[in-house]
């Protein structure tokens, strides 16, 4: 049942995010054009920026992901929007997983995923070729992996939490505030599970090292 419901939620999310993505919203926002121009430079091998200094400064992850679409599809104006649409779908999937990790064997996961799949702001940002949607995706993935690690002790889950956090930091400037959410969640887990503190502290160290390794190019740049 869970698999069927989760699949239905993802199909609904895909319909909202993919339908007429080249035409809706109409036109091309200036920020979309800016990211596409940087993606073109990356796709053609002319530039591989650690940080994009133009347009008041931008983290580079979105441009790199859009460059992959340009390499596959050619110079289409909706390549950046396709990046956002896929990021939006992954965010819905990660939210389903987060609900399942926090509340195992209940229906919270697909209910939360269904809510995110139909929220206007998330649909809106999933159809614009700009960075903010990546922050929501990285946040959901980070928290899902963090809870998985806390619940099972999986070190790979803590690695994934750290990688997701680093990718979020490489995607959008406002995501830097999310570090405080992760710290607060870690504190709650430590207080709620005193018998698992050693496991949780070890996992926190693994996540921190993973974050620093992936984010290190930007740290060195700054």
HUWOQUI-V203935 format. One record per residue. RES is the residue in three letters. SS is DSSP state (A for helix, B for strand, O for the rest). Layout:
BEGIN
RES/SS
RES/SS
END
This chain:
BEGIN
UNK/O
UNK/A
UNK/A
UNK/A
UNK/A
UNK/A
UNK/A
UNK/A
UNK/A
UNK/A
UNK/A
UNK/A
UNK/A
UNK/A
UNK/A
UNK/A
UNK/A
UNK/A
UNK/O
UNK/O
UNK/O
UNK/O
UNK/O
UNK/O
UNK/O
UNK/O
UNK/O
UNK/O
UNK/O
UNK/A
UNK/A
UNK/A
UNK/A
UNK/A
UNK/A
UNK/A
UNK/A
UNK/A
UNK/A
UNK/A
UNK/A
UNK/A
UNK/A
UNK/O
UNK/O
UNK/O
UNK/O
UNK/O
UNK/O
UNK/O
UNK/O
UNK/B
UNK/O
UNK/O
UNK/O
UNK/O
UNK/O
UNK/B
UNK/O
UNK/O
UNK/A
UNK/A
UNK/A
UNK/A
UNK/A
UNK/A
UNK/A
UNK/A
UNK/A
UNK/A
UNK/A
UNK/A
UNK/A
UNK/O
UNK/O
UNK/O
UNK/O
UNK/O
UNK/A
UNK/A
UNK/A
UNK/A
UNK/A
UNK/A
UNK/A
UNK/A
UNK/A
UNK/A
UNK/A
UNK/A
UNK/A
UNK/A
UNK/A
UNK/A
UNK/A
UNK/A
UNK/A
UNK/A
UNK/A
UNK/A
UNK/A
UNK/A
UNK/O
UNK/O
UNK/O
UNK/O
UNK/O
UNK/A
UNK/A
UNK/A
UNK/A
UNK/A
UNK/A
UNK/A
UNK/A
UNK/A
UNK/A
UNK/A
UNK/O
UNK/A
UNK/A
UNK/A
UNK/A
UNK/A
UNK/A
UNK/A
UNK/O
UNK/O
UNK/O
UNK/O
UNK/O
UNK/A
UNK/A
UNK/A
UNK/A
UNK/A
UNK/A
UNK/A
UNK/A
UNK/A
UNK/A
UNK/A
UNK/A
UNK/A
UNK/A
UNK/A
UNK/A
UNK/A
UNK/A
UNK/A
UNK/A
UNK/A
UNK/O
UNK/O
UNK/A
UNK/A
UNK/A
UNK/A
UNK/A
UNK/A
UNK/A
UNK/A
UNK/A
UNK/A
UNK/A
UNK/A
UNK/A
UNK/A
UNK/A
UNK/O
UNK/O
UNK/O
UNK/A
UNK/A
UNK/A
UNK/A
UNK/A
UNK/A
UNK/A
UNK/A
UNK/A
UNK/A
UNK/A
UNK/A
UNK/A
UNK/A
UNK/A
UNK/A
UNK/A
UNK/A
UNK/A
UNK/A
UNK/O
UNK/A
UNK/A
UNK/A
UNK/A
UNK/A
UNK/A
UNK/A
UNK/A
UNK/A
UNK/A
UNK/A
UNK/A
UNK/A
UNK/A
UNK/A
UNK/A
UNK/A
UNK/A
UNK/A
UNK/A
UNK/A
UNK/A
UNK/A
UNK/A
UNK/A
UNK/A
UNK/A
UNK/A
UNK/O
END
